[in-house]
Amino acid sequence: MNDEATALPTPRLWRHPDGITAIDAEYLYPGHAAAHVVQQGSRAAFVDVGTNDSVPYLLAGLRALGVAPEAVEFVLLTHVHLDHAGGAGRLMRALPNAVCVVHPRGAPHMIDPAKLIAGARAVYGAERFERLYGHIEPIAAERVRITQDDERLSLAGRAFEILHTPGHALHHQAFVDPAHRCAFTGDTFGISYRELDSAAGAFILPTTTPTQFDPDQLCASIDRL
């Protein structure tokens, strides 16, 4: 048994229609960030994975859903910022058949995360970086699939449209499932702080992460989606 599969924590799950489940990534505090599992027949995919600390919760979520790690075909990354993809290398070790699907600008940083780590350390400082993200593991190049804008990806016959959506970052992309009228859009539509919601609705802010945020590109990506 893979070491990651032992002594798993209790995950927080939100089950949605059409085989989609949100798993709390337990990043910063409960309810702040999620990874998603998409199930189609006997196969499954993750969409974004959180940090290294998220990985035990994601594997526990798979177990709760009755999905074997061997059944996970794809790890789909909207972008490689560490709150969305920092745990990808560690998670891939536990998913022997999975391929990491990533934007061409992001793929080199999944294969060799040295520059990604250096950039995040510059933003957070060394001590806070280690506390939040820990050791970022590389992914073997042969397990990385580089996307093209407007291409199609099939999960056991379930079609996803991959759209490159710059704005939050140059390497941002979205996964659109037209048959089920859903889309996984990463940070394109901003971030919602549930504790700031009111009777007027959700409190949503654009995610203006340094250093690649481009408001014009972001608006164009929102319009495209």
N, CA, C and O of each residue as an XYZ file, in Angstrom:
900
protein
N       0.841     -1.195      0.000
C       0.000      0.000      0.000
C       0.876      1.245      0.000
O       1.877      1.307      0.714
N       0.499      2.226     -0.796
C       1.232      3.487     -0.839
C       1.192      4.152      0.523
O       0.155      4.158      1.187
N       2.335      4.722      0.947
C       2.395      5.372      2.251
C       1.363      6.476      2.379
O       0.867      6.732      3.476
N       1.023      7.147      1.256
C       0.054      8.234      1.306
C      -1.334      7.734      1.691
O      -2.159      8.517      2.162
N      -1.604      6.455      1.502
C      -2.943      5.919      1.726
C      -3.183      5.497      3.165
O      -4.302      5.113      3.508
N      -2.166      5.556      4.018
C      -2.318      5.136      5.398
C      -2.632      6.326      6.280
O      -2.209      7.449      6.006
N      -3.388      6.066      7.356
C      -3.694      7.075      8.373
C      -4.219      8.371      7.762
O      -3.719      9.456      8.062
N      -5.230      8.251      6.902
C      -5.767      9.428      6.231
C      -6.712     10.197      7.145
O      -7.383      9.599      7.986
N      -6.771     11.529      6.987
C      -7.680     12.340      7.800
C      -9.111     12.233      7.279
O      -9.373     11.570      6.276
N     -10.020     12.888      7.970
C     -11.417     12.931      7.532
C     -11.618     14.128      6.614
O     -11.413     15.264      7.042
N     -12.011     13.906      5.368
C     -12.150     15.024      4.435
C     -13.522     15.684      4.540
O     -14.501     15.051      4.935
N     -13.578     16.960      4.181
C     -14.857     17.659      4.031
C     -15.228     17.590      2.549
O     -14.479     18.049      1.687
N     -16.384     17.014      2.271
C     -16.823     16.807      0.893
C     -18.129     17.544      0.626
O     -19.010     17.618      1.482
N     -18.232     18.091     -0.598
C     -19.490     18.663     -1.082
C     -19.791     17.982     -2.413
O     -19.074     18.178     -3.395
N     -20.853     17.184     -2.440
C     -21.195     16.428     -3.646
C     -22.159     17.236     -4.503
O     -23.189     17.716     -4.029
N     -21.804     17.374     -5.765
C     -22.607     18.107     -6.731
C     -23.145     17.129     -7.774
O     -22.696     15.983     -7.830
N     -24.094     17.560     -8.597
C     -24.593     16.665     -9.643
C     -23.504     16.293    -10.656
O     -22.434     16.901    -10.703
N     -23.807     15.296    -11.446
C     -22.995     14.913    -12.605
C     -21.603     14.423    -12.233
O     -20.641     14.639    -12.970
N     -21.502     13.756    -11.077
C     -20.241     13.126    -10.711
C     -19.146     14.071    -10.274
O     -17.968     13.731    -10.378
N     -19.502     15.255     -9.784
C     -18.517     16.252     -9.358
C     -18.560     16.382     -7.839
O     -19.628     16.571     -7.256
N     -17.407     16.281     -7.208
C     -17.295     16.433     -5.761
C     -16.196     17.429     -5.436
O     -15.086     17.336     -5.960
N     -16.511     18.383     -4.568
C     -15.504     19.309     -4.051
C     -14.932     18.748     -2.760
O     -15.672     18.278     -1.896
N     -13.625     18.799     -2.634
C     -12.927     18.375     -1.420
C     -12.210     19.587     -0.854
O     -11.428     20.233     -1.551
N     -12.474     19.895      0.403
C     -11.795     21.032      1.021
C     -10.291     20.789      1.015
O      -9.816     19.764      1.504
N      -9.551     21.733      0.462
C      -8.094     21.611      0.402
C      -7.429     21.936      1.729
O      -6.221     21.754      1.880
N      -8.210     22.417      2.696
C      -7.697     22.759      4.028
C      -6.521     23.728      3.923
O      -5.539     23.609      4.656
N      -6.630     24.676      3.015
C      -5.590     25.691      2.833
C      -5.950     26.920      3.650
O      -7.010     27.511      3.447
N      -5.090     27.304      4.560
C      -5.251     28.437      5.473
C      -6.338     28.176      6.511
O      -6.058     28.214      7.709
N      -7.580     27.910      6.078
C      -8.660     27.591      7.009
C      -9.764     26.881      6.228
O      -9.819     26.993      5.003
N     -10.644     26.152      6.919
C     -11.678     25.393      6.207
C     -12.576     26.298      5.361
O     -12.946     27.397      5.773
N     -12.911     25.806      4.176
C     -13.811     26.525      3.294
C     -13.158     27.565      2.421
O     -13.848     28.263      1.677
N     -11.840     27.692      2.488
C     -11.148     28.738      1.725
C     -10.802     28.288      0.309
O     -10.832     29.095     -0.621
N     -10.478     27.017      0.137
C     -10.053     26.519     -1.177
C     -10.481     25.066     -1.321
O     -10.616     24.345     -0.332
N     -10.690     24.650     -2.556
C     -11.134     23.280     -2.809
C     -10.431     22.703     -4.022
O     -10.022     23.421     -4.935
N     -10.305     21.391     -4.004
C      -9.993     20.617     -5.201
C     -11.276     19.905     -5.609
O     -12.176     19.722     -4.789
N     -11.363     19.504     -6.867
C     -12.555     18.806     -7.334
C     -12.180     17.456     -7.926
O     -11.141     17.303     -8.568
N     -13.042     16.494     -7.695
C     -12.950     15.191     -8.346
C     -14.114     15.076     -9.317
O     -15.263     15.331     -8.957
N     -13.809     14.692    -10.545
C     -14.834     14.415    -11.555
C     -14.816     12.917    -11.824
O     -13.785     12.363    -12.207
N     -15.952     12.265    -11.624
C     -16.068     10.829    -11.878
C     -16.888     10.599    -13.142
O     -17.945     11.199    -13.337
N     -16.379      9.723    -13.986
C     -17.087      9.348    -15.209
C     -16.888      7.858    -15.417
O     -15.786      7.412    -15.735
N     -17.949      7.092    -15.238
C     -17.813      5.649    -15.311
C     -16.834      5.164    -14.257
O     -16.950      5.501    -13.079
N     -15.873      4.371    -14.693
C     -14.882      3.823    -13.762
C     -13.639      4.699    -13.640
O     -12.686      4.323    -12.957
N     -13.635      5.859    -14.291
C     -12.463      6.723    -14.311
C     -12.737      8.015    -13.548
O     -13.889      8.357    -13.281
N     -11.670      8.724    -13.202
C     -11.806      9.967    -12.441
C     -10.671     10.916    -12.788
O      -9.644     10.518    -13.338
N     -10.885     12.177    -12.452
C      -9.860     13.210    -12.626
C      -9.944     14.179    -11.466
O     -11.023     14.422    -10.924
N      -8.809     14.727    -11.089
C      -8.759     15.872    -10.180
C      -8.677     17.145    -11.002
O      -8.034     17.181    -12.051
N      -9.336     18.192    -10.515
C      -9.135     19.535    -11.051
C      -8.575     20.390     -9.921
O      -9.264     20.665     -8.939
N      -7.333     20.804    -10.066
C      -6.555     21.503     -9.045
C      -6.426     20.643     -7.786
O      -7.272     19.792     -7.512
N      -5.356     20.881     -7.029
C      -5.032     19.923     -5.965
C      -4.605     20.574     -4.652
O      -4.319     19.866     -3.686
N      -4.556     21.899     -4.596
C      -4.118     22.530     -3.361
C      -2.631     22.357     -3.107
O      -1.837     22.248     -4.042
N      -2.265     22.335     -1.840
C      -0.869     22.295     -1.420
C      -0.461     20.879     -1.012
O      -1.266     19.950     -1.068
N       0.786     20.730     -0.608
C       1.226     19.434     -0.086
C       0.371     18.981      1.087
O       0.067     17.795      1.212
N      -0.019     19.916      1.949
C      -0.842     19.561      3.104
C      -2.243     19.123      2.697
O      -2.944     18.486      3.483
N      -2.658     19.459      1.476
C      -3.983     19.051      0.991
C      -4.022     17.586      0.589
O      -5.085     16.964      0.621
N      -2.889     17.031      0.213
C      -2.865     15.712     -0.423
C      -3.515     14.620      0.425
O      -4.302     13.851     -0.126
N      -3.241     14.498      1.730
C      -3.931     13.456      2.497
C      -5.448     13.595      2.469
O      -6.163     12.593      2.468
N      -5.943     14.832      2.447
C      -7.390     15.042      2.379
C      -7.948     14.630      1.019
O      -9.060     14.108      0.938
N      -7.189     14.859     -0.042
C      -7.643     14.462     -1.370
C      -7.689     12.940     -1.495
O      -8.633     12.388     -2.060
N      -6.682     12.274     -0.973
C      -6.682     10.815     -1.020
C      -7.786     10.241     -0.143
O      -8.399      9.232     -0.489
N      -8.037     10.886      0.992
C      -9.155     10.459      1.837
C     -10.481     10.681      1.126
O     -11.406      9.881      1.265
N     -10.574     11.771      0.359
C     -11.774     12.015     -0.426
C     -11.996     10.936     -1.466
O     -13.121     10.471     -1.652
N     -10.925     10.532     -2.150
C     -11.044      9.423     -3.104
C     -11.575      8.174     -2.420
O     -12.470      7.503     -2.933
N     -11.015      7.873     -1.259
C     -11.452      6.672     -0.539
C     -12.932      6.776     -0.185
O     -13.677      5.807     -0.335
N     -13.359      7.946      0.283
C     -14.766      8.131      0.649
C     -15.691      7.974     -0.554
O     -16.835      7.540     -0.411
N     -15.199      8.324     -1.729
C     -15.988      8.204     -2.955
C     -15.909      6.813     -3.575
O     -16.608      6.519     -4.544
N     -15.061      5.964     -3.016
C     -14.893      4.628     -3.568
C     -14.088      4.593     -4.850
O     -14.251      3.688     -5.668
N     -13.214      5.582     -5.027
C     -12.381      5.674     -6.226
C     -10.967      5.201     -5.888
O     -10.331      5.750     -4.988
N     -10.481      4.207     -6.589
C      -9.116      3.741     -6.377
C      -8.131      4.734     -6.973
O      -8.413      5.310     -8.024
N      -6.980      4.953     -6.336
C      -5.979      5.848     -6.921
C      -5.614      5.471     -8.357
O      -5.318      6.343     -9.173
N      -5.636      4.177     -8.662
C      -5.289      3.721    -10.010
C      -6.316      4.160    -11.057
O      -6.025      4.145    -12.253
N      -7.511      4.548    -10.615
C      -8.574      4.944    -11.543
C      -8.495      6.412    -11.938
O      -9.234      6.857    -12.817
N      -7.611      7.165    -11.303
C      -7.483      8.589    -11.630
C      -6.632      8.727    -12.885
O      -5.461      8.349    -12.907
N      -7.242      9.274    -13.921
C      -6.586      9.368    -15.225
C      -5.853     10.688    -15.420
O      -4.803     10.731    -16.062
N      -6.411     11.775    -14.862
C      -5.842     13.098    -15.086
C      -5.774     13.894    -13.791
O      -6.627     13.756    -12.914
N      -4.750     14.726    -13.685
C      -4.695     15.837    -12.737
C      -4.702     17.097    -13.595
O      -3.698     17.439    -14.219
N      -5.829     17.776    -13.619
C      -6.026     18.951    -14.464
C      -5.716     20.198    -13.648
O      -6.348     20.439    -12.619
N      -4.759     20.981    -14.093
C      -4.350     22.175    -13.355
C      -4.788     23.423    -14.105
O      -4.442     23.607    -15.271
N      -5.556     24.284    -13.428
C      -5.923     25.556    -14.048
C      -4.723     26.478    -14.146
O      -4.619     27.266    -15.086
N      -3.813     26.387    -13.182
C      -2.554     27.134    -13.227
C      -1.654     26.575    -12.140
O      -2.096     25.766    -11.325
N      -0.394     26.996    -12.120
C       0.584     26.342    -11.253
C       0.904     27.124     -9.988
O       1.872     26.792     -9.302
N       0.130     28.148     -9.653
C       0.331     28.799     -8.362
C       0.166     27.760     -7.258
O      -0.642     26.839     -7.382
N       0.922     27.907     -6.194
C       1.084     26.816     -5.247
C      -0.166     26.501     -4.442
O      -0.288     25.393     -3.922
N      -1.105     27.448     -4.323
C      -2.352     27.125     -3.633
C      -3.258     26.241     -4.490
O      -4.206     25.647     -3.977
N      -2.976     26.152     -5.775
C      -3.734     25.290     -6.683
C      -2.960     24.046     -7.095
O      -3.566     23.008     -7.360
N      -1.636     24.128     -7.155
C      -0.842     23.050     -7.745
C       0.364     22.646     -6.918
O       1.142     21.796     -7.350
N       0.541     23.231     -5.739
C       1.731     22.931     -4.949
C       1.839     21.476     -4.531
O       2.941     20.966     -4.328
N       0.698     20.800     -4.401
C       0.714     19.395     -4.009
C       0.705     18.424     -5.168
O       0.599     17.217     -4.954
N       0.814     18.921     -6.399
C       0.667     18.044     -7.567
C       1.721     16.947     -7.604
O       1.393     15.789     -7.864
N       2.974     17.286     -7.351
C       4.026     16.283     -7.395
C       3.823     15.189     -6.366
O       3.977     14.005     -6.665
N       3.475     15.593     -5.145
C       3.231     14.604     -4.090
C       2.013     13.750     -4.434
O       2.042     12.532     -4.256
N       0.951     14.372     -4.921
C      -0.253     13.618     -5.258
C       0.008     12.638     -6.394
O      -0.469     11.504     -6.357
N       0.762     13.065     -7.400
C       1.026     12.190     -8.546
C       1.744     10.912     -8.132
O       1.566      9.871     -8.765
N       2.551     10.977     -7.080
C       3.213      9.760     -6.595
C       2.201      8.711     -6.160
O       2.463      7.512     -6.256
N       1.037      9.164     -5.679
C       0.007      8.246     -5.190
C      -0.983      7.829     -6.269
O      -1.849      6.988     -6.029
N      -0.858      8.419     -7.462
C      -1.784      8.139     -8.566
C      -0.979      7.566     -9.731
O      -0.572      8.318    -10.618
N      -0.743      6.276     -9.750
C       0.251      5.715    -10.677
C      -0.105      5.848    -12.151
O       0.786      5.785    -12.999
N      -1.374      6.030    -12.480
C      -1.781      6.090    -13.886
C      -2.145      7.494    -14.351
O      -2.566      7.674    -15.494
N      -1.992      8.474    -13.495
C      -2.446      9.827    -13.819
C      -1.423     10.582    -14.661
O      -0.214     10.371    -14.559
N      -1.954     11.467    -15.494
C      -1.161     12.411    -16.273
C      -1.544     13.810    -15.819
O      -2.726     14.106    -15.641
N      -0.554     14.668    -15.631
C      -0.783     16.054    -15.228
C      -0.989     16.900    -16.483
O      -0.126     16.933    -17.360
N      -2.123     17.578    -16.569
C      -2.502     18.349    -17.755
C      -2.355     19.827    -17.418
O      -3.043     20.342    -16.536
N      -1.447     20.513    -18.130
C      -1.045     21.851    -17.709
C      -0.743     22.715    -18.932
O      -0.372     22.211    -19.992
N      -0.908     24.012    -18.763
C      -0.633     25.009    -19.800
C       0.844     24.950    -20.206
O       1.694     24.646    -19.369
N       1.167     25.235    -21.474
C       2.579     25.166    -21.894
C       3.502     26.092    -21.120
O       4.681     25.780    -20.951
N       2.993     27.230    -20.643
C       3.842     28.117    -19.839
C       4.040     27.595    -18.418
O       5.013     27.953    -17.754
N       3.123     26.753    -17.953
C       3.225     26.220    -16.604
C       3.951     24.899    -16.518
O       4.514     24.566    -15.475
N       3.946     24.136    -17.609
C       4.524     22.792    -17.583
C       5.981     22.750    -17.130
O       6.332     21.891    -16.322
N       6.851     23.651    -17.623
C       8.248     23.577    -17.172
C       8.401     23.707    -15.657
O       9.337     23.158    -15.077
N       7.481     24.435    -15.016
C       7.576     24.647    -13.569
C       7.069     23.448    -12.774
O       7.394     23.309    -11.595
N       6.281     22.587    -13.400
C       5.886     21.342    -12.757
C       6.990     20.298    -12.887
O       7.177     19.464    -12.001
N       7.715     20.352    -13.993
C       8.808     19.402    -14.222
C      10.035     19.785    -13.402
O      10.695     18.914    -12.835
N      10.341     21.056    -13.333
C      11.440     21.573    -12.511
C      10.928     22.804    -11.774
O      10.918     23.895    -12.344
N      10.501     22.655    -10.516
C       9.854     23.759     -9.813
C      10.797     24.785     -9.200
O      10.348     25.608     -8.402
N      12.074     24.772     -9.535
C      13.044     25.649     -8.870
C      12.663     27.126     -8.998
O      12.696     27.854     -8.006
N      12.303     27.579    -10.199
C      11.947     28.988    -10.390
C      10.627     29.323     -9.710
O      10.464     30.419     -9.172
N       9.694     28.393     -9.731
C       8.415     28.582     -9.043
C       8.634     28.753     -7.546
O       8.027     29.618     -6.914
N       9.499     27.928     -6.990
C       9.817     28.011     -5.564
C      10.489     29.337     -5.250
O      10.134     29.998     -4.275
N      11.457     29.730     -6.067
C      12.176     30.982     -5.825
C      11.231     32.175     -5.867
O      11.335     33.079     -5.037
N      10.304     32.186     -6.831
C       9.359     33.284     -6.927
C       8.435     33.353     -5.734
O       8.155     34.438     -5.225
N       7.953     32.199     -5.279
C       7.059     32.177     -4.126
C       7.796     32.558     -2.844
O       7.238     33.246     -1.989
N       9.034     32.118     -2.707
C       9.818     32.516     -1.536
C      10.012     34.030     -1.490
O       9.986     34.631     -0.416
N      10.207     34.644     -2.659
C      10.389     36.095     -2.708
C       9.129     36.826     -2.255
O       9.211     37.898     -1.656
N       7.969     36.249     -2.540
C       6.701     36.868     -2.147
C       6.410     36.633     -0.671
O       6.036     37.565      0.041
N       6.576     35.399     -0.204
C       6.136     35.023      1.135
C       7.229     35.113      2.194
O       6.931     35.225      3.383
N       8.498     35.064      1.773
C       9.580     34.903      2.728
C       9.796     33.428      2.996
O       8.860     32.633      2.914
N      11.035     33.056      3.318
C      11.397     31.645      3.428
C      10.598     30.918      4.502
O      10.122     29.806      4.272
N      10.444     31.536      5.676
C       9.778     30.846      6.782
C       8.301     30.592      6.477
O       7.799     29.489      6.691
N       7.614     31.614      5.980
C       6.189     31.446      5.683
C       5.994     30.500      4.504
O       5.041     29.722      4.483
N       6.887     30.562      3.528
C       6.801     29.634      2.398
C       6.854     28.192      2.888
O       6.029     27.369      2.491
N       7.821     27.885      3.747
C       7.961     26.514      4.233
C       6.718     26.090      5.002
O       6.267     24.952      4.878
N       6.166     26.995      5.790
C       4.982     26.663      6.583
C       3.768     26.391      5.690
O       2.990     25.476      5.960
N       3.609     27.179      4.638
C       2.435     27.046      3.778
C       2.568     25.932      2.744
O       1.590     25.249      2.441
N       3.789     25.742      2.193
C       3.914     24.913      1.000
C       4.893     23.760      1.128
O       4.766     22.776      0.400
N       5.866     23.847      2.027
C       6.785     22.743      2.216
C       7.634     22.449      0.996
O       7.957     23.345      0.216
N       7.991     21.179      0.839
C       8.869     20.748     -0.256
C       8.040     20.494     -1.510
O       7.181     19.612     -1.516
N       8.288     21.253     -2.563
C       7.558     21.093     -3.819
C       8.236     20.015     -4.657
O       9.402     20.153     -5.027
N       7.514     18.952     -4.952
C       8.088     17.824     -5.675
C       7.899     17.985     -7.183
O       6.837     18.422     -7.626
N       8.904     17.642     -7.967
C       8.772     17.698     -9.432
C       7.920     16.546     -9.948
O       7.706     15.547     -9.262
N       7.445     16.715    -11.169
C       6.702     15.665    -11.866
C       7.517     15.256    -13.086
O       7.995     16.112    -13.830
N       7.676     13.969    -13.290
C       8.449     13.480    -14.437
C       7.843     13.996    -15.739
O       6.624     14.010    -15.907
N       8.703     14.418    -16.651
C       8.241     15.028    -17.902
C       7.302     14.111    -18.680
O       6.369     14.586    -19.327
N       7.540     12.811    -18.623
C       6.699     11.890    -19.391
C       5.286     11.763    -18.808
O       4.407     11.174    -19.436
N       5.070     12.312    -17.617
C       3.733     12.285    -17.011
C       3.039     13.642    -17.103
O       2.013     13.862    -16.459
N       3.590     14.542    -17.896
C       3.017     15.879    -18.082
C       2.488     15.999    -19.506
O       3.206     15.730    -20.469
N       1.234     16.402    -19.628
C       0.624     16.656    -20.941
C       0.424     18.159    -21.094
O      -0.245     18.789    -20.275
N       1.000     18.723    -22.131
C       0.914     20.158    -22.395
C      -0.300     20.430    -23.279
O      -0.513     19.757    -24.287
N      -1.085     21.419    -22.887
C      -2.324     21.700    -23.601
C      -2.121     22.688    -24.748
O      -1.118     23.398    -24.825
N      -3.107     22.703    -25.624
C      -3.244     23.726    -26.649
C      -4.579     24.426    -26.433
O      -5.544     23.815    -25.974
N      -4.626     25.700    -26.766
C      -5.872     26.436    -26.621
C      -6.961     25.825    -27.498
O      -6.738     25.503    -28.665
N      -8.142     25.675    -26.904
C      -9.335     25.194    -27.607
C      -9.225     23.735    -28.030
O      -9.880     23.323    -28.988
N      -8.410     22.947    -27.335
C      -8.372     21.517    -27.631
C      -9.407     20.785    -26.792
O     -10.013     21.368    -25.893
N      -9.608     19.497    -27.090
C     -10.565     18.657    -26.385
C      -9.816     17.559    -25.639
O      -8.792     17.051    -26.096
N     -10.361     17.210    -24.474
C      -9.807     16.139    -23.648
C     -10.960     15.235    -23.245
O     -12.029     15.724    -22.878
N     -10.760     13.926    -23.307
C     -11.826     12.987    -22.987
C     -11.493     12.199    -21.731
O     -10.423     11.600    -21.625
N     -12.421     12.204    -20.780
C     -12.352     11.366    -19.588
C     -13.447     10.310    -19.725
O     -14.612     10.575    -19.430
N     -13.069      9.117    -20.173
C     -14.027      8.024    -20.366
C     -15.231      8.481    -21.187
O     -16.370      8.137    -20.872
N     -14.975      9.254    -22.236
C     -16.025      9.742    -23.106
C     -16.635     11.065    -22.701
O     -17.452     11.610    -23.443
N     -16.271     11.594    -21.561
C     -16.759     12.899    -21.103
C     -15.812     13.967    -21.641
O     -14.630     13.984    -21.297
N     -16.325     14.846    -22.474
C     -15.471     15.799    -23.183
C     -15.292     17.084    -22.391
O     -16.257     17.662    -21.891
N     -14.049     17.518    -22.287
C     -13.703     18.823    -21.727
C     -13.095     19.680    -22.828
O     -12.251     19.217    -23.595
N     -13.527     20.922    -22.898
C     -12.873     21.912    -23.739
C     -11.844     22.648    -22.887
O     -12.157     23.099    -21.786
N     -10.631     22.768    -23.389
C      -9.564     23.466    -22.670
C      -9.383     24.835    -23.309
O      -9.055     24.947    -24.490
N      -9.600     25.864    -22.517
C      -9.476     27.237    -22.994
C      -8.362     27.932    -22.236
O      -8.359     27.926    -21.005
N      -7.428     28.525    -22.938
C      -6.390     29.323    -22.294
C      -6.993     30.670    -21.911
O      -7.540     31.384    -22.751
N      -6.882     31.005    -20.625
C      -7.582     32.162    -20.065
C      -6.614     33.049    -19.277
O      -6.679     33.077    -18.048
N      -5.730     33.766    -19.948
C      -4.782     34.631    -19.230
C      -5.498     35.778    -18.528
O      -6.650     36.094    -18.826
N      -4.797     36.379    -17.605
C      -5.325     37.496    -16.832
C      -4.844     37.392    -15.402
O      -4.057     38.219    -14.940
N      -5.322     36.367    -14.696
C      -4.770     36.093    -13.364
C      -3.300     35.714    -13.479
O      -2.477     36.114    -12.655
N      -2.982     34.943    -14.505
C      -1.601     34.554    -14.819
C      -1.537     34.232    -16.304
O      -2.541     33.869    -16.915
N      -0.345     34.369    -16.879
C      -0.190     34.085    -18.305
C      -0.434     32.613    -18.632
O      -0.782     32.270    -19.762
N      -0.249     31.749    -17.635
C      -0.363     30.311    -17.871
C      -1.696     29.748    -17.374
O      -1.791     28.554    -17.088
N      -2.701     30.573    -17.271
C      -3.990     30.141    -16.732
C      -4.835     29.481    -17.820
O      -4.787     29.882    -18.982
N      -5.607     28.465    -17.432
C      -6.514     27.818    -18.369
C      -7.763     27.348    -17.624
O      -7.767     27.223    -16.399
N      -8.814     27.093    -18.387
C     -10.075     26.617    -17.831
C     -10.463     25.314    -18.513
O     -10.089     25.055    -19.656
N     -11.224     24.497    -17.784
C     -11.725     23.228    -18.298
C     -13.248     23.307    -18.322
O     -13.889     23.384    -17.274
N     -13.817     23.287    -19.514
C     -15.252     23.481    -19.704
C     -15.887     22.153    -20.107
O     -15.413     21.469    -21.014
N     -16.969     21.805    -19.414
C     -17.714     20.568    -19.666
C     -19.082     20.962    -20.216
O     -20.039     21.077    -19.450
N     -19.194     21.170    -21.531
C     -20.441     21.714    -22.074
C     -21.632     20.788    -21.910
O     -22.755     21.264    -21.747
N     -21.421     19.482    -21.949
C     -22.547     18.554    -21.838
C     -23.234     18.656    -20.486
O     -24.438     18.420    -20.381
N     -22.476     19.006    -19.447
C     -23.038     19.124    -18.103
C     -23.138     20.578    -17.644
O     -23.445     20.852    -16.484
N     -22.877     21.499    -18.561
C     -23.035     22.935    -18.316
C     -22.258     23.387    -17.072
O     -22.795     24.067    -16.198
N     -20.987     22.992    -17.019
C     -20.142     23.414    -15.907
C     -18.753     23.756    -16.430
O     -18.361     23.346    -17.523
N     -18.028     24.509    -15.633
C     -16.669     24.908    -16.005
C     -15.833     25.045    -14.750
O     -16.314     25.496    -13.710
N     -14.582     24.652    -14.860
C     -13.603     24.819    -13.789
C     -12.681     25.953    -14.220
O     -11.884     25.796    -15.145
N     -12.792     27.084    -13.554
C     -12.205     28.326    -14.065
C     -11.071     28.860    -13.208
O     -10.600     29.972    -13.447
N     -10.615     28.096    -12.210
C      -9.480     28.544    -11.411
C      -9.752     29.874    -10.736
O     -10.736     30.020    -10.011
N      -8.876     30.848    -10.975
C      -9.000     32.164    -10.342
C      -9.546     33.232    -11.287
O      -9.502     34.419    -10.963
N     -10.058     32.830    -12.450
C     -10.489     33.832    -13.421
C     -11.633     34.691    -12.900
O     -11.653     35.898    -13.143
N     -12.579     34.099    -12.192
C     -13.732     34.856    -11.702
C     -13.511     35.422    -10.306
O     -14.454     35.908     -9.682
N     -12.283     35.367     -9.808
C     -11.977     35.975     -8.525
C     -12.100     35.005     -7.373
O     -12.204     33.793     -7.563
N     -12.085     35.563     -6.169
C     -12.146     34.774     -4.946
C     -13.299     35.277     -4.095
O     -13.527     36.481     -3.982
N     -14.019     34.342     -3.502
C     -15.165     34.676     -2.657
C     -14.840     34.324     -1.216
O     -14.506     33.181     -0.905
N     -14.938     35.312     -0.341
C     -14.755     35.078      1.091
C     -16.139     34.892      1.707
O     -16.896     35.851      1.854
N     -16.458     33.662      2.061
C     -17.808     33.350      2.535
C     -18.186     34.163      3.766
O     -19.352     34.520      3.935
N     -17.217     34.462      4.629
C     -17.529     35.193      5.856
C     -17.910     36.639      5.586
O     -18.420     37.320      6.476
N     -17.669     37.121      4.362
C     -18.026     38.489      3.995
C     -19.300     38.553      3.149
O     -19.707     39.637      2.728
N     -19.930     37.406      2.897
C     -21.201     37.411      2.178
C     -22.260     38.158      2.982
O     -22.179     38.242      4.208
N     -23.239     38.693      2.289
C     -24.325     39.421      2.945
C     -25.622     39.144      2.201
O     -25.655     38.356      1.256
N     -26.687     39.800      2.637
C     -27.972     39.643      1.958
C     -27.899     40.104      0.511
O     -28.716     39.702     -0.318
N     -26.917     40.948      0.209
C     -26.749     41.441     -1.161
C     -26.104     40.403     -2.068
O     -26.125     40.548     -3.291
N     -25.528     39.352     -1.476
C     -24.913     38.307     -2.282
C     -23.491     38.013     -1.869
O     -23.029     38.456     -0.818
N     -22.796     37.255     -2.711
C     -21.417     36.861     -2.427
C     -20.479     38.054     -2.568
O     -20.667     38.916     -3.426
N     -19.471     38.084     -1.710
C     -18.436     39.120     -1.758
C     -17.271     38.547     -2.557
O     -16.569     37.653     -2.086
N     -17.070     39.061     -3.759
C     -16.078     38.504     -4.680
C     -15.062     39.572     -5.046
O     -15.419     40.697     -5.397
N     -13.793     39.202     -4.959
C     -12.695     40.089     -5.321
C     -11.904     39.484     -6.473
O     -11.744     38.265     -6.527
N     -11.407     40.299     -7.392
C     -10.469     39.771     -8.390
C      -9.175     39.360     -7.702
O      -8.726     40.019     -6.764
N      -8.584     38.281     -8.166
C      -7.327     37.799     -7.586
C      -6.170     38.385     -8.390
O      -5.834     37.905     -9.473
N      -5.580     39.419     -7.840
C      -4.561     40.212     -8.550
C      -3.165     39.786     -8.132
O      -2.357     40.608     -7.700
N      -2.892     38.511     -8.264
C      -1.625     37.957     -7.804
C      -0.449     38.510     -8.607
O      -0.511     38.565     -9.836
N       0.631     38.924     -7.916
C       1.835     39.314     -8.651
C       2.450     38.060     -9.276
O       2.263     36.968     -8.738
N       3.159     38.171    -10.362
C       3.547     39.409    -11.030
C       2.893     39.531    -12.401
O       3.187     40.472    -13.137
N       2.026     38.613    -12.753
C       1.523     38.530    -14.128
C       0.085     39.024    -14.286
O      -0.473     38.906    -15.377
N      -0.529     39.567    -13.250
C      -1.927     39.982    -13.367
C      -2.087     41.035    -14.454
O      -1.350     42.020    -14.497
N      -3.065     40.811    -15.334
C      -3.344     41.731    -16.432
C      -4.855     41.931    -16.506
O      -5.563     41.029    -16.952
N      -5.368     43.085    -16.083
C      -6.826     43.275    -16.024
C      -7.502     43.195    -17.379
O      -8.625     42.699    -17.474
N      -6.851     43.670    -18.426
C      -7.468     43.608    -19.753
C      -7.606     42.161    -20.226
O      -8.646     41.766    -20.752
N      -6.547     41.381    -20.033
C      -6.629     39.965    -20.397
C      -7.667     39.240    -19.543
O      -8.388     38.372    -20.038
N      -7.741     39.597    -18.263
C      -8.712     38.954    -17.380
C     -10.136     39.206    -17.867
O     -10.942     38.279    -17.939
N     -10.444     40.446    -18.198
C     -11.790     40.768    -18.692
C     -12.093     40.021    -19.988
O     -13.212     39.552    -20.196
N     -11.092     39.915    -20.855
C     -11.289     39.177    -22.106
C     -11.549     37.694    -21.831
O     -12.374     37.073    -22.500
N     -10.848     37.131    -20.852
C     -11.055     35.724    -20.509
C     -12.432     35.502    -19.905
O     -13.086     34.501    -20.199
N     -12.880     36.431    -19.059
C     -14.227     36.326    -18.491
C     -15.269     36.370    -19.601
O     -16.209     35.575    -19.606
N     -15.105     37.292    -20.534
C     -16.044     37.382    -21.657
C     -16.036     36.097    -22.484
O     -17.081     35.649    -22.955
N     -14.857     35.510    -22.655
C     -14.765     34.282    -23.450
C     -15.500     33.130    -22.776
O     -16.169     32.333    -23.434
N     -15.369     33.055    -21.463
C     -16.027     31.975    -20.738
C     -17.528     32.190    -20.682
O     -18.247     31.373    -20.107
